[in-house]
């Protein structure tokens, strides 16, 4: 099952790193941090991405599951 994640690092990365990070979208924030977002095929692939960040000496700030909009419950809805 493919999951979507948002990974935030303290340093700025150029868009050219996207292919090296398995096609994740790279977005530079005004505060100097970088957000990597996209589909990750499984937990092993996620750990591989985190290892790449570590190997580059980047500071990991957050790893957040990101549900696609279609699968998120509507506001004020009740999940059973």
C-alpha positions as CSV (number, residue, x, y, z in Angstrom):
1,X,0.0,0.0,0.0
2,X,1.4,3.3,-1.1
3,X,1.4,6.0,1.6
4,X,1.9,9.8,1.2
5,X,4.3,11.6,3.4
6,X,5.6,15.2,4.1
7,X,9.2,15.3,5.2
8,X,10.6,18.6,6.5
9,X,14.3,19.3,6.7
10,X,16.1,22.3,8.1
11,X,18.3,23.0,5.1
12,X,17.3,24.1,1.6
13,X,17.4,21.5,-1.2
14,X,17.2,22.3,-4.9
15,X,14.5,20.7,-7.1
16,X,17.2,18.8,-8.9
17,X,17.4,16.4,-5.9
18,X,13.9,15.1,-6.6
19,X,15.0,12.1,-8.7
20,X,17.5,11.1,-6.0
21,X,14.7,11.2,-3.5
22,X,12.6,8.7,-5.6
23,X,10.6,11.5,-7.3
24,X,9.3,13.3,-4.2
25,X,8.3,16.9,-4.8
26,X,10.7,19.3,-3.3
27,X,9.4,22.7,-2.1
28,X,11.6,25.4,-0.5
29,X,9.9,27.3,2.3
30,X,10.5,31.1,2.9
31,X,11.9,30.2,6.3
32,X,14.8,28.3,4.7
33,X,13.4,24.8,5.3
34,X,12.6,22.2,2.6
35,X,9.4,20.1,2.3
36,X,9.6,16.8,0.5
37,X,6.2,15.4,-0.4
38,X,4.8,12.4,-2.3
39,X,4.1,8.8,-2.4
40,X,6.3,6.2,-0.6
41,X,5.6,2.6,-1.5
42,X,6.2,1.2,2.0
43,X,7.9,1.6,5.3
44,X,11.2,0.2,4.0
45,X,11.2,2.8,1.3
46,X,10.6,5.5,3.9
47,X,13.5,4.3,6.0
48,X,15.6,4.4,2.8
49,X,14.7,8.1,2.2
50,X,15.5,9.0,5.8
51,X,18.9,7.3,5.4
52,X,19.6,9.4,2.4
53,X,18.7,12.5,4.4
54,X,21.1,11.4,7.1
55,X,23.9,10.6,4.7
56,X,23.7,14.1,3.3
57,X,23.9,15.5,6.9
58,X,20.5,17.1,6.7
59,X,18.6,18.0,9.9
60,X,15.2,16.2,10.0
61,X,12.5,18.3,11.5
62,X,9.3,16.3,10.8
63,X,7.9,13.3,9.1
64,X,4.1,13.4,8.7
65,X,1.7,11.0,7.0
66,X,-0.2,13.0,4.3
67,X,-3.5,11.6,3.4
68,X,-4.6,12.4,-0.2
69,X,-7.6,14.9,-0.1
70,X,-10.0,12.3,-1.5
71,X,-9.4,9.9,1.4
72,X,-9.7,12.5,4.2
73,X,-13.0,12.7,6.0
74,X,-15.1,15.7,5.5
75,X,-15.0,18.3,8.2
76,X,-17.4,17.5,11.1
77,X,-17.9,14.0,9.8
78,X,-18.0,11.0,12.1
79,X,-15.7,8.1,11.4
80,X,-17.0,4.7,12.5
